[in-house]
Amino acid sequence: MKVSKRLFSSSFFLNPLSFILMLFIGGCTMASELSFSWEWPDDRFPDHKLAVRVEQLKPHSTGFLGLKKSPSFVASMPDPIVLTGKVVAGNVNLIGKSIKIVLPKLELGNVSADDTVAVGVLDAGTCICLTSMPVTEREASTWLEQWQCPVED
């Protein structure tokens, strides 16, 4: 049986490997859906403020037999919810993009589908604050400029 030399050549493995690495490293900037995790503000301020029209709210998967919900996991959060929506104001490069945020249900307040929310996000893909917007989408940009995130008590 004759084995092709191309199978073991470096370019055969390099091209697919380069493609896979590009998907994991550079693919984030090309993705049509932005994904954000949740962290409490802890004296941090957002790099970007976005207005998001909520399309869907659903419980986050707790994994096989609910293992991800275990309090022993550092990444577990109380009653996680997945918020999906579209960016309607804020960073011009993100307007129109789909967004997904996994956050504790407690942080949603009375937010429901078709509401518009303001979110404060860090460049690292972390959402640190969220609140319902009391204005229409047309007024969202102006309102975002005045919004304090995190909210000062």
C-alpha positions in Angstrom: 0.0 0.0 0.0 1.4 3.3 -1.1 0.9 6.2 1.3 0.8 9.7 -0.2 3.6 12.0 0.9 1.1 14.8 0.8 -0.7 13.3 3.8 2.3 13.8 6.0 3.5 17.1 4.5 3.4 20.1 6.7 1.2 22.1 4.4 -1.5 19.5 4.5 -1.8 19.9 8.2 -1.0 23.6 8.4 -3.8 24.9 6.1 -6.7 23.2 8.0 -5.0 24.1 11.4 -4.7 27.7 10.3 -8.3 27.8 9.3 -9.4 26.3 12.7 -7.2 28.8 14.6 -8.6 31.6 12.6 -12.2 30.6 13.5 -11.3 30.5 17.2 -9.1 33.6 17.4 -10.2 35.9 14.6 -13.6 34.5 14.0 -15.1 36.5 16.9 -14.8 39.8 14.9 -16.6 38.2 11.9 -19.3 36.5 13.9 -22.9 37.6 13.3 -23.9 36.9 16.9 -22.1 38.5 19.8 -21.9 36.5 23.0 -21.4 38.1 26.4 -21.0 36.5 29.8 -22.1 38.3 33.0 -20.1 39.7 35.9 -21.1 42.2 38.5 -19.5 45.7 38.0 -17.1 45.6 41.0 -16.1 49.3 40.5 -15.6 48.9 36.8 -17.1 51.0 34.1 -18.2 49.8 30.6 -16.2 50.2 27.5 -19.4 50.4 25.5 -23.0 51.1 26.2 -25.5 49.4 23.9 -29.3 49.5 23.4 -30.6 46.0 22.7 -34.1 45.1 21.6 -35.0 41.9 23.5 -36.2 39.1 21.1 -36.2 36.1 23.5 -35.6 35.2 27.1 -35.1 31.5 28.0 -33.6 29.5 30.8 -29.9 28.7 30.3 -29.0 25.0 29.9 -27.8 23.5 33.2 -26.0 20.7 31.4 -26.2 17.0 31.8 -28.2 16.2 35.0 -28.0 19.9 36.0 -24.3 19.7 36.8 -23.6 23.2 35.7 -26.0 24.5 38.3 -24.0 23.1 41.2 -22.9 25.8 43.6 -19.4 24.2 43.7 -18.7 25.4 40.2 -17.2 28.9 40.2 -18.9 29.8 36.9 -22.4 28.9 38.2 -24.8 31.7 38.7 -28.3 31.8 40.3 -31.1 31.1 37.8 -29.2 31.8 34.6 -31.2 33.3 31.7 -30.2 33.7 28.1 -31.2 37.0 26.6 -31.1 37.2 22.8 -31.7 40.4 20.9 -30.5 42.9 18.3 -28.3 45.9 19.0 -30.3 49.0 18.0 -28.0 51.8 19.3 -24.6 52.4 20.7 -21.4 51.4 19.0 -22.0 51.9 15.3 -20.0 48.8 14.4 -22.4 46.7 16.4 -25.8 48.1 15.4 -27.9 45.4 13.7 -25.8 42.5 15.2 -27.5 39.7 17.1 -26.5 39.5 20.7 -26.7 36.8 23.4 -26.1 37.5 27.1 -26.2 34.8 29.8 -27.1 36.6 33.1 -28.8 35.9 36.4 -32.6 36.2 36.3 -32.5 38.7 39.2 -30.7 41.2 37.0 -33.5 41.3 34.4 -36.1 42.9 36.7 -39.4 43.2 34.7 -37.7 42.9 31.3 -39.6 40.8 28.7 -39.5 40.1 25.0 -39.9 43.3 22.8 -38.5 45.6 25.5 -35.4 47.7 24.9 -32.6 47.4 27.4 -29.4 49.3 28.0 -26.3 47.1 28.6 -22.8 48.1 29.7 -20.1 45.8 28.3 -16.4 45.4 28.6 -14.1 44.8 25.6 -13.4 41.4 27.0 -16.9 40.2 26.1 -18.4 40.7 29.6 -21.7 42.4 30.4 -21.6 44.3 33.7 -24.9 46.1 33.9 -28.3 46.0 32.3 -31.5 48.1 32.8 -34.8 48.6 31.0 -34.8 51.7 28.9 -37.7 54.1 29.5 -37.4 55.6 26.0 -38.2 54.5 22.4 -35.5 53.1 20.1 -35.3 56.5 18.3 -34.3 58.2 21.6 -31.9 55.4 22.7 -28.6 57.0 21.5 -29.3 60.2 23.5 -30.5 58.3 26.5 -27.4 56.0 26.5 -25.1 59.0 26.7 -26.7 60.1 30.0 -27.0 56.6 31.5 -24.8 55.7 34.5 -23.5 52.2 34.5 -23.2 50.9 37.1 -26.1 52.8 38.7 -24.9 54.9 41.6 -27.0 54.5 44.7 
